[in-house]
Each structure stands twice: as C-alpha cells, then as structure tokens.
C-alpha cells in the first residue's frame, strides 16, 4: 500500500512541475514575440544601455543612412559661400509653411542656388522647378541630379506690363476658373508649361522667376497670374494654396500680386517676400465683377 500511495504522489508532482515549467516558458516566448517593441521599432537615434551578466555596461545604437538628397544639401551648404537669392528672414516664412505641409506638392518658378534647399525642406514631397535658361538648368542639374526642373519659354515682355494689367485685370475670361489654362484666352495665362504642372494640385507655389530686371525680359506678370489661377482652380473645395512672390519691391511684382493674388489673401510680408493664402474658387465660375473683391 505504501508503494502504491507514493507513486501517484510522485507522478503528480512531476506532472505539476512540468506544467509549471511549460507555462513559464510560454510566458517568456509570448512576451518576447508580442512585446511593444516588436510592433514599434525604436527610434533610429535611440541609444540603448544594458548590463551584461558580468555587470559591465554595454551600449548599442542603430541608425540608417540619411537620404542622398539630404546628404547633398548638407555638404553643399556647409561647403559653399554662395548666398541664396533670399535672405534668412524671407526663407523662414516659406520654411514655416513647409514645416506644416510637407511632404507636399511645391511648384517653384525659377532655379537657383536655393533650389536644393527648397527640395530638401520638402523631403518626401514633389518639388518642381520651372526655369527659362536652359543652359542654367543643365549646369544645376549636372551638379544636383535629384532636382526636377523643366525648361519653359515666356512670351511676355516687361515693357508690356501696364498694357496687360489694363486689358486683362477685369476681363471675364481671366477670372473664369472653369477654363483650362492651356486653352485660356487670357493673355496672362501660361499655356505651354509641362503637362505635369497643370495636372498637379499644388500646395505651395513660389514665384521667383522669370527675369524682370529690364524691359526686354519676360517679367513675372504671367507667372503671378498663373500661380493665382492654379490656387483658384484647386479641386478641393475650401482648400487653400500658399503662394509666395519674391522681389515685391519692384513695380510689377508689387502691382500684380495685389491685383491677382489679392490684398485680402495676403498673410504677411517679410523683406521683399509676400505670402498669400489663396482659397479654391471652384464653387463658382466668375468671382464677381473684379478679380479681387
């Protein structure tokens, strides 16, 4: 009887111990497999500190390579003594908006020493540059092949700015947002830009070109008007486009921004840069009797 009694007790203890060990093992396996860290990767810049079984402190860190475009920008601006076209305070206005909206669609009229900076500040988005000087495009793209730039031709002349303002400002065709700019009869509309420019909804537009320093240069009349129409034609009803125009100390830039981007939409001016927030006008065809109310 004694032998028969001890055997069941011993077997029971063994089974109990085995079961306990199995539960503990499963617990640790489950915790390892489904811990929060398995779902959320640690920050690439996180430094992890742990103690080994011998009591010594071990440090480990992980990091990923920064994108080539960011690396190019860092090296370029760290090693270059060429000053961008805009001042730091002017750049900060656009940078502030990009901080909120990027990655986004950013259209820039002009290609220059600051182009790599704009593309980098909009990292992950699409930044397109429109440039009138084809040789300058080849030079810049040869140095920074990651930039997306297109050659465009302008048919206007700065000397015609006053006449264009007088004839087109209150013209119904120039105010009609339902008309595709590529077939618009408005003389200010840029009709031969790359197709991608017309097919993209632009979140930010910078007008810092074409040239406008003498009467034989194209002037920015068409660029300012077209930027405003891209914003007004935005398909998202209630959506807004941030438009920036540089060199507003000049007569054409000053007058055309107020006429076609509207004083009521101006958010701020810093130095020679004006910032407008232009809403979509898709909910009506013609904006009253004048371009700006």
MARNU-557511 format. One record per residue (C-alpha): x, y, z; residue in three letters. Coordinates in pm, 1 decimal, always signed. Last residue first. Example, Ala and Ser with C-alpha at 12.3 -4.5 7.8 and 13.67 -1.06 7.14 Angstrom:
% residues 2
<site px="+1367.0" py="-106.0" pz="+714.0" code="SER"/>
<site px="+1230.0" py="-450.0" pz="+780.0" code="ALA"/>
% end
This chain:
% residues 293
<site px="-1338.0" py="+9179.0" pz="-5411.9" code="UNK"/>
<site px="-1031.5" py="+9073.0" pz="-5611.9" code="UNK"/>
<site px="-1065.1" py="+8963.9" pz="-5973.9" code="UNK"/>
<site px="-1347.7" py="+9210.3" pz="-6029.1" code="UNK"/>
<site px="-1713.5" py="+9189.5" pz="-6128.4" code="UNK"/>
<site px="-1789.1" py="+8884.5" pz="-5917.3" code="UNK"/>
<site px="-1558.3" py="+8584.9" pz="-5891.5" code="UNK"/>
<site px="-1671.1" py="+8402.6" pz="-6205.4" code="UNK"/>
<site px="-1741.1" py="+8030.2" pz="-6208.0" code="UNK"/>
<site px="-1840.0" py="+7949.2" pz="-5854.5" code="UNK"/>
<site px="-1764.9" py="+7665.3" pz="-5613.3" code="UNK"/>
<site px="-1426.7" py="+7606.3" pz="-5772.4" code="UNK"/>
<site px="-1283.5" py="+7924.1" pz="-5623.7" code="UNK"/>
<site px="-1020.7" py="+7747.5" pz="-5411.9" code="UNK"/>
<site px="-860.7" py="+7965.9" pz="-5146.8" code="UNK"/>
<site px="-544.2" py="+8177.6" pz="-5187.7" code="UNK"/>
<site px="-308.4" py="+8208.7" pz="-4891.8" code="UNK"/>
<site px="-62.5" py="+8484.2" pz="-4979.5" code="UNK"/>
<site px="+296.9" py="+8535.6" pz="-4864.3" code="UNK"/>
<site px="+497.3" py="+8834.9" pz="-4981.2" code="UNK"/>
<site px="+877.8" py="+8840.1" pz="-4998.4" code="UNK"/>
<site px="+1095.3" py="+9151.1" pz="-5041.4" code="UNK"/>
<site px="+1159.3" py="+9197.8" pz="-4669.5" code="UNK"/>
<site px="+898.8" py="+8993.1" pz="-4487.2" code="UNK"/>
<site px="+539.9" py="+9035.6" pz="-4593.0" code="UNK"/>
<site px="+244.6" py="+8863.9" pz="-4433.0" code="UNK"/>
<site px="-81.3" py="+8678.2" pz="-4484.1" code="UNK"/>
<site px="-203.9" py="+8836.0" pz="-4805.5" code="UNK"/>
<site px="-541.2" py="+8695.7" pz="-4909.6" code="UNK"/>
<site px="-729.2" py="+9023.7" pz="-4862.9" code="UNK"/>
<site px="-462.3" py="+9204.3" pz="-5069.0" code="UNK"/>
<site px="-541.8" py="+8991.7" pz="-5369.6" code="UNK"/>
<site px="-336.5" py="+8730.8" pz="-5556.5" code="UNK"/>
<site px="-420.3" py="+8882.0" pz="-5896.6" code="UNK"/>
<site px="-423.1" py="+9259.6" pz="-5845.0" code="UNK"/>
<site px="-215.5" py="+9283.3" pz="-5527.1" code="UNK"/>
<site px="+43.8" py="+9042.1" pz="-5659.0" code="UNK"/>
<site px="+44.7" py="+9218.3" pz="-5996.4" code="UNK"/>
<site px="+112.9" py="+9562.4" pz="-5851.0" code="UNK"/>
<site px="+406.8" py="+9475.2" pz="-5626.2" code="UNK"/>
<site px="+570.2" py="+9223.8" pz="-5858.7" code="UNK"/>
<site px="+544.2" py="+9465.0" pz="-6149.2" code="UNK"/>
<site px="+672.9" py="+9770.6" pz="-5958.9" code="UNK"/>
<site px="+972.3" py="+9609.5" pz="-5787.5" code="UNK"/>
<site px="+995.2" py="+9590.1" pz="-5407.4" code="UNK"/>
<site px="+788.9" py="+9273.4" pz="-5442.3" code="UNK"/>
<site px="+1110.1" py="+9089.3" pz="-5530.0" code="UNK"/>
<site px="+979.5" py="+8744.7" pz="-5424.9" code="UNK"/>
<site px="+629.4" py="+8605.3" pz="-5450.3" code="UNK"/>
<site px="+497.5" py="+8329.2" pz="-5224.1" code="UNK"/>
<site px="+168.8" py="+8145.4" pz="-5279.5" code="UNK"/>
<site px="+15.5" py="+7916.3" pz="-5018.0" code="UNK"/>
<site px="-274.4" py="+7722.7" pz="-5165.6" code="UNK"/>
<site px="-604.4" py="+7675.6" pz="-4986.5" code="UNK"/>
<site px="-871.2" py="+7406.5" pz="-4995.0" code="UNK"/>
<site px="-1233.3" py="+7503.4" pz="-4934.1" code="UNK"/>
<site px="-1345.3" py="+7299.8" pz="-5231.5" code="UNK"/>
<site px="-1060.9" py="+7063.5" pz="-5315.7" code="UNK"/>
<site px="-1030.0" py="+7092.0" pz="-5692.5" code="UNK"/>
<site px="-781.5" py="+7380.1" pz="-5682.8" code="UNK"/>
<site px="-870.6" py="+7612.7" pz="-5971.0" code="UNK"/>
<site px="-827.0" py="+7923.1" pz="-5755.1" code="UNK"/>
<site px="-476.2" py="+7814.8" pz="-5648.7" code="UNK"/>
<site px="-365.4" py="+7731.7" pz="-6002.4" code="UNK"/>
<site px="-522.5" py="+8062.6" pz="-6104.0" code="UNK"/>
<site px="-311.5" py="+8259.8" pz="-5858.3" code="UNK"/>
<site px="+6.6" py="+8089.7" pz="-5976.2" code="UNK"/>
<site px="-93.9" py="+8165.7" pz="-6335.1" code="UNK"/>
<site px="-136.8" py="+8538.1" pz="-6260.5" code="UNK"/>
<site px="+195.8" py="+8561.3" pz="-6079.8" code="UNK"/>
<site px="+380.9" py="+8366.9" pz="-6350.8" code="UNK"/>
<site px="+219.3" py="+8566.5" pz="-6629.6" code="UNK"/>
<site px="+318.2" py="+8904.5" pz="-6486.8" code="UNK"/>
<site px="+662.6" py="+8789.5" pz="-6379.4" code="UNK"/>
<site px="+870.3" py="+8982.3" pz="-6632.8" code="UNK"/>
<site px="+974.8" py="+8839.1" pz="-6969.6" code="UNK"/>
<site px="+1298.4" py="+9041.5" pz="-7004.7" code="UNK"/>
<site px="+1320.6" py="+9316.2" pz="-7267.0" code="UNK"/>
<site px="+1204.5" py="+9593.4" pz="-7033.0" code="UNK"/>
<site px="+1478.6" py="+9532.2" pz="-6777.6" code="UNK"/>
<site px="+1524.9" py="+9348.3" pz="-6445.9" code="UNK"/>
<site px="+1235.8" py="+9105.2" pz="-6477.3" code="UNK"/>
<site px="+1377.4" py="+8755.9" pz="-6500.2" code="UNK"/>
<site px="+1136.6" py="+8465.9" pz="-6470.6" code="UNK"/>
<site px="+1125.3" py="+8393.8" pz="-6183.5" code="UNK"/>
<site px="+1096.9" py="+8391.7" pz="-5802.7" code="UNK"/>
<site px="+732.8" py="+8286.6" pz="-5783.8" code="UNK"/>
<site px="+694.4" py="+8015.8" pz="-5517.6" code="UNK"/>
<site px="+386.5" py="+7794.1" pz="-5518.2" code="UNK"/>
<site px="+276.6" py="+7575.0" pz="-5228.6" code="UNK"/>
<site px="+4.6" py="+7309.4" pz="-5207.9" code="UNK"/>
<site px="-14.1" py="+7249.0" pz="-5582.6" code="UNK"/>
<site px="-270.9" py="+7007.1" pz="-5723.4" code="UNK"/>
<site px="-91.2" py="+6850.5" pz="-6018.4" code="UNK"/>
<site px="-224.3" py="+6806.2" pz="-6372.9" code="UNK"/>
<site px="-134.0" py="+7152.1" pz="-6499.7" code="UNK"/>
<site px="+229.6" py="+7129.7" pz="-6389.4" code="UNK"/>
<site px="+261.6" py="+6769.3" pz="-6505.9" code="UNK"/>
<site px="+175.6" py="+6878.3" pz="-6859.7" code="UNK"/>
<site px="+491.2" py="+7091.5" pz="-6884.5" code="UNK"/>
<site px="+411.4" py="+7463.5" pz="-6928.0" code="UNK"/>
<site px="+282.5" py="+7589.6" pz="-7259.3" code="UNK"/>
<site px="-30.1" py="+7787.1" pz="-7171.8" code="UNK"/>
<site px="+94.9" py="+8047.3" pz="-6924.4" code="UNK"/>
<site px="-214.1" py="+8263.4" pz="-6878.0" code="UNK"/>
<site px="-158.0" py="+8640.4" pz="-6892.6" code="UNK"/>
<site px="-313.9" py="+8682.8" pz="-7238.0" code="UNK"/>
<site px="-643.1" py="+8536.0" pz="-7117.0" code="UNK"/>
<site px="-790.7" py="+8328.7" pz="-7398.4" code="UNK"/>
<site px="-747.5" py="+8011.2" pz="-7194.0" code="UNK"/>
<site px="-674.3" py="+7685.7" pz="-7374.5" code="UNK"/>
<site px="-389.6" py="+7558.8" pz="-7156.8" code="UNK"/>
<site px="-534.5" py="+7745.0" pz="-6859.5" code="UNK"/>
<site px="-831.7" py="+7509.5" pz="-6855.1" code="UNK"/>
<site px="-1141.3" py="+7723.4" pz="-6815.6" code="UNK"/>
<site px="-1364.5" py="+7663.7" pz="-6512.7" code="UNK"/>
<site px="-1176.2" py="+7922.2" pz="-6309.4" code="UNK"/>
<site px="-1309.5" py="+8216.9" pz="-6510.5" code="UNK"/>
<site px="-1141.6" py="+8536.7" pz="-6393.9" code="UNK"/>
<site px="-914.1" py="+8587.6" pz="-6696.2" code="UNK"/>
<site px="-1202.0" py="+8517.7" pz="-6932.9" code="UNK"/>
<site px="-1410.0" py="+8779.9" pz="-6754.2" code="UNK"/>
<site px="-1157.3" py="+9056.2" pz="-6817.4" code="UNK"/>
<site px="-1112.5" py="+9273.5" pz="-6512.2" code="UNK"/>
<site px="-733.2" py="+9259.0" pz="-6489.9" code="UNK"/>
<site px="-667.0" py="+9164.6" pz="-6851.9" code="UNK"/>
<site px="-661.6" py="+9484.6" pz="-7058.0" code="UNK"/>
<site px="-521.6" py="+9736.9" pz="-6810.9" code="UNK"/>
<site px="-277.7" py="+9499.4" pz="-6642.9" code="UNK"/>
<site px="-154.8" py="+9371.5" pz="-6977.7" code="UNK"/>
<site px="-95.5" py="+9727.8" pz="-7100.9" code="UNK"/>
<site px="+99.7" py="+9816.4" pz="-6786.7" code="UNK"/>
<site px="+316.2" py="+9503.9" pz="-6809.2" code="UNK"/>
<site px="+402.2" py="+9536.0" pz="-7178.1" code="UNK"/>
<site px="+758.9" py="+9660.7" pz="-7120.1" code="UNK"/>
<site px="+822.4" py="+9352.3" pz="-6908.3" code="UNK"/>
<site px="+788.7" py="+9135.3" pz="-7215.1" code="UNK"/>
<site px="+555.6" py="+8837.2" pz="-7245.7" code="UNK"/>
<site px="+605.4" py="+8516.7" pz="-7445.5" code="UNK"/>
<site px="+769.7" py="+8306.5" pz="-7175.0" code="UNK"/>
<site px="+951.8" py="+7982.8" pz="-7252.9" code="UNK"/>
<site px="+990.0" py="+7694.6" pz="-7010.1" code="UNK"/>
<site px="+1270.1" py="+7447.5" pz="-6935.1" code="UNK"/>
<site px="+1184.9" py="+7192.5" pz="-6670.8" code="UNK"/>
<site px="+1343.9" py="+7100.6" pz="-6338.1" code="UNK"/>
<site px="+1326.9" py="+6802.0" pz="-6104.1" code="UNK"/>
<site px="+1623.6" py="+6806.1" pz="-5865.7" code="UNK"/>
<site px="+1795.1" py="+6473.7" pz="-5785.2" code="UNK"/>
<site px="+2063.1" py="+6540.7" pz="-6047.5" code="UNK"/>
<site px="+2229.5" py="+6810.0" pz="-5833.3" code="UNK"/>
<site px="+2551.9" py="+6920.3" pz="-6002.4" code="UNK"/>
<site px="+2454.0" py="+6835.8" pz="-6357.9" code="UNK"/>
<site px="+2104.5" py="+6950.9" pz="-6270.6" code="UNK"/>
<site px="+2242.0" py="+7296.2" pz="-6186.8" code="UNK"/>
<site px="+2452.7" py="+7335.6" pz="-6502.3" code="UNK"/>
<site px="+2199.0" py="+7182.3" pz="-6736.8" code="UNK"/>
<site px="+1925.3" py="+7404.7" pz="-6594.2" code="UNK"/>
<site px="+2147.4" py="+7710.7" pz="-6637.1" code="UNK"/>
<site px="+2198.6" py="+7622.2" pz="-7003.0" code="UNK"/>
<site px="+1822.6" py="+7602.2" pz="-7049.9" code="UNK"/>
<site px="+1754.2" py="+7947.6" pz="-6909.4" code="UNK"/>
<site px="+1377.0" py="+7997.2" pz="-6862.0" code="UNK"/>
<site px="+1342.4" py="+7778.0" pz="-6549.6" code="UNK"/>
<site px="+1048.5" py="+7597.4" pz="-6391.3" code="UNK"/>
<site px="+1132.2" py="+7399.6" pz="-6075.9" code="UNK"/>
<site px="+927.1" py="+7108.3" pz="-5943.9" code="UNK"/>
<site px="+919.9" py="+6990.1" pz="-5582.9" code="UNK"/>
<site px="+742.8" py="+6666.1" pz="-5500.5" code="UNK"/>
<site px="+714.7" py="+6552.7" pz="-5140.3" code="UNK"/>
<site px="+932.7" py="+6319.8" pz="-4933.0" code="UNK"/>
<site px="+1169.9" py="+6599.0" pz="-4838.1" code="UNK"/>
<site px="+1004.9" py="+6938.4" pz="-4882.5" code="UNK"/>
<site px="+1280.1" py="+7118.8" pz="-4692.9" code="UNK"/>
<site px="+1524.8" py="+6927.6" pz="-4913.2" code="UNK"/>
<site px="+1363.9" py="+7042.1" pz="-5236.8" code="UNK"/>
<site px="+1364.2" py="+7401.0" pz="-5114.2" code="UNK"/>
<site px="+1730.7" py="+7383.3" pz="-5006.8" code="UNK"/>
<site px="+1840.8" py="+7227.0" pz="-5335.4" code="UNK"/>
<site px="+1672.4" py="+7514.7" pz="-5516.2" code="UNK"/>
<site px="+1846.8" py="+7789.3" pz="-5312.9" code="UNK"/>
<site px="+2135.2" py="+7840.3" pz="-5554.8" code="UNK"/>
<site px="+1893.9" py="+7884.0" pz="-5840.8" code="UNK"/>
<site px="+1603.4" py="+7757.1" pz="-6045.3" code="UNK"/>
<site px="+1294.8" py="+7968.4" pz="-6101.1" code="UNK"/>
<site px="+918.8" py="+7942.7" pz="-6074.9" code="UNK"/>
<site px="+881.8" py="+7692.2" pz="-5792.2" code="UNK"/>
<site px="+595.7" py="+7445.0" pz="-5755.0" code="UNK"/>
<site px="+566.3" py="+7252.0" pz="-5426.7" code="UNK"/>
<site px="+345.8" py="+6944.9" pz="-5390.8" code="UNK"/>
<site px="+354.6" py="+6820.2" pz="-5032.2" code="UNK"/>
<site px="+564.9" py="+6641.1" pz="-4773.3" code="UNK"/>
<site px="+546.9" py="+6887.9" pz="-4617.3" code="UNK"/>
<site px="+254.2" py="+7099.4" pz="-4501.3" code="UNK"/>
<site px="+333.2" py="+7226.6" pz="-4151.9" code="UNK"/>
<site px="+712.0" py="+7259.3" pz="-4177.8" code="UNK"/>
<site px="+666.4" py="+7379.9" pz="-4534.0" code="UNK"/>
<site px="+467.6" py="+7676.2" pz="-4401.6" code="UNK"/>
<site px="+742.7" py="+7777.8" pz="-4158.2" code="UNK"/>
<site px="+1009.7" py="+7723.4" pz="-4423.8" code="UNK"/>
<site px="+827.0" py="+7963.0" pz="-4653.8" code="UNK"/>
<site px="+846.2" py="+8245.1" pz="-4399.4" code="UNK"/>
<site px="+1196.0" py="+8144.5" pz="-4282.6" code="UNK"/>
<site px="+1337.6" py="+8198.3" pz="-4631.4" code="UNK"/>
<site px="+1249.1" py="+8566.3" pz="-4610.0" code="UNK"/>
<site px="+1415.4" py="+8606.3" pz="-4270.2" code="UNK"/>
<site px="+1725.6" py="+8423.9" pz="-4392.4" code="UNK"/>
<site px="+1751.3" py="+8643.8" pz="-4700.9" code="UNK"/>
<site px="+1651.7" py="+8524.4" pz="-5045.3" code="UNK"/>
<site px="+1865.4" py="+8472.0" pz="-5354.8" code="UNK"/>
<site px="+2086.3" py="+8220.2" pz="-5176.7" code="UNK"/>
<site px="+2439.4" py="+8330.6" pz="-5072.2" code="UNK"/>
<site px="+2733.4" py="+8144.9" pz="-5224.1" code="UNK"/>
<site px="+2994.2" py="+8053.2" pz="-4961.4" code="UNK"/>
<site px="+2950.9" py="+7682.1" pz="-5020.2" code="UNK"/>
<site px="+3098.2" py="+7399.9" pz="-4809.4" code="UNK"/>
<site px="+2828.4" py="+7355.1" pz="-4547.6" code="UNK"/>
<site px="+2555.0" py="+7443.4" pz="-4794.7" code="UNK"/>
<site px="+2662.5" py="+7180.1" pz="-5044.2" code="UNK"/>
<site px="+2753.0" py="+6907.0" pz="-4794.9" code="UNK"/>
<site px="+2425.5" py="+6933.1" pz="-4607.9" code="UNK"/>
<site px="+2218.7" py="+6959.4" pz="-4925.0" code="UNK"/>
<site px="+2385.3" py="+6659.4" pz="-5087.6" code="UNK"/>
<site px="+2332.3" py="+6449.8" pz="-4773.6" code="UNK"/>
<site px="+1967.7" py="+6547.7" pz="-4763.9" code="UNK"/>
<site px="+1922.1" py="+6448.6" pz="-5128.7" code="UNK"/>
<site px="+2112.1" py="+6122.4" pz="-5070.7" code="UNK"/>
<site px="+1864.5" py="+6013.9" pz="-4799.6" code="UNK"/>
<site px="+2014.4" py="+5979.4" pz="-4449.2" code="UNK"/>
<site px="+2168.9" py="+5641.3" pz="-4378.0" code="UNK"/>
<site px="+2000.3" py="+5449.6" pz="-4100.3" code="UNK"/>
<site px="+2094.2" py="+5434.5" pz="-3736.6" code="UNK"/>
<site px="+2126.8" py="+5181.3" pz="-3455.0" code="UNK"/>
<site px="+2283.4" py="+5216.7" pz="-3115.3" code="UNK"/>
<site px="+2437.7" py="+4980.6" pz="-2865.9" code="UNK"/>
<site px="+2594.9" py="+5038.3" pz="-2528.0" code="UNK"/>
<site px="+2713.1" py="+4773.1" pz="-2286.4" code="UNK"/>
<site px="+2771.7" py="+4823.8" pz="-1914.6" code="UNK"/>
<site px="+2968.7" py="+4556.0" pz="-1733.4" code="UNK"/>
<site px="+2794.5" py="+4357.0" pz="-1458.5" code="UNK"/>
<site px="+2922.5" py="+4016.7" pz="-1567.1" code="UNK"/>
<site px="+2576.0" py="+3913.5" pz="-1681.0" code="UNK"/>
<site px="+2569.5" py="+4215.1" pz="-1911.3" code="UNK"/>
<site px="+2410.1" py="+4545.7" pz="-1824.4" code="UNK"/>
<site px="+2209.3" py="+4737.7" pz="-2080.6" code="UNK"/>
<site px="+2210.4" py="+5077.5" pz="-2246.7" code="UNK"/>
<site px="+2012.4" py="+5150.8" pz="-2565.2" code="UNK"/>
<site px="+2081.9" py="+5474.6" pz="-2750.9" code="UNK"/>
<site px="+1785.3" py="+5588.4" pz="-2958.1" code="UNK"/>
<site px="+1868.2" py="+5774.5" pz="-3279.6" code="UNK"/>
<site px="+1689.7" py="+5527.2" pz="-3506.1" code="UNK"/>
<site px="+1391.2" py="+5547.8" pz="-3278.2" code="UNK"/>
<site px="+1288.3" py="+5205.1" pz="-3165.7" code="UNK"/>
<site px="+1067.5" py="+4999.1" pz="-3393.2" code="UNK"/>
<site px="+713.8" py="+4973.9" pz="-3269.0" code="UNK"/>
<site px="+540.0" py="+4639.3" pz="-3314.6" code="UNK"/>
<site px="+807.3" py="+4408.7" pz="-3178.4" code="UNK"/>
<site px="+899.3" py="+4669.7" pz="-2919.5" code="UNK"/>
<site px="+551.8" py="+4650.8" pz="-2775.1" code="UNK"/>
<site px="+613.0" py="+4290.5" pz="-2671.8" code="UNK"/>
<site px="+444.5" py="+4024.5" pz="-2878.8" code="UNK"/>
<site px="+721.3" py="+3778.8" pz="-2958.2" code="UNK"/>
<site px="+932.8" py="+3826.2" pz="-2646.9" code="UNK"/>
<site px="+639.2" py="+3826.8" pz="-2409.6" code="UNK"/>
<site px="+489.2" py="+3522.3" pz="-2575.3" code="UNK"/>
<site px="+813.5" py="+3327.0" pz="-2551.6" code="UNK"/>
<site px="+855.5" py="+3430.8" pz="-2189.0" code="UNK"/>
<site px="+504.4" py="+3324.8" pz="-2097.6" code="UNK"/>
<site px="+530.5" py="+3002.4" pz="-2294.7" code="UNK"/>
<site px="+838.4" py="+2903.8" pz="-2095.1" code="UNK"/>
<site px="+671.1" py="+2987.6" pz="-1764.9" code="UNK"/>
<site px="+361.8" py="+2784.7" pz="-1858.3" code="UNK"/>
<site px="+576.7" py="+2487.0" pz="-1965.2" code="UNK"/>
<site px="+778.5" py="+2496.8" pz="-1644.0" code="UNK"/>
<site px="+458.8" py="+2494.9" pz="-1436.8" code="UNK"/>
<site px="+321.9" py="+2203.6" pz="-1634.4" code="UNK"/>
<site px="+641.9" py="+2006.3" pz="-1590.0" code="UNK"/>
<site px="+640.7" py="+2072.6" pz="-1215.6" code="UNK"/>
<site px="+277.7" py="+1962.6" pz="-1187.7" code="UNK"/>
<site px="+339.8" py="+1649.0" pz="-1391.1" code="UNK"/>
<site px="+636.3" py="+1559.8" pz="-1171.1" code="UNK"/>
<site px="+444.4" py="+1626.8" pz="-853.1" code="UNK"/>
<site px="+154.1" py="+1410.3" pz="-968.7" code="UNK"/>
<site px="+388.5" py="+1130.1" pz="-1064.0" code="UNK"/>
<site px="+546.8" py="+1142.2" pz="-716.7" code="UNK"/>
<site px="+207.8" py="+1145.5" pz="-542.7" code="UNK"/>
<site px="+75.4" py="+861.0" pz="-757.5" code="UNK"/>
<site px="+386.8" py="+656.2" pz="-682.0" code="UNK"/>
<site px="+388.2" py="+720.9" pz="-306.4" code="UNK"/>
<site px="+48.2" py="+556.9" pz="-245.0" code="UNK"/>
<site px="+120.4" py="+234.9" pz="-438.8" code="UNK"/>
<site px="+449.0" py="+192.6" pz="-256.2" code="UNK"/>
<site px="+284.0" py="+239.5" pz="+83.1" code="UNK"/>
<site px="+0.0" py="+0.0" pz="+0.0" code="UNK"/>
% end
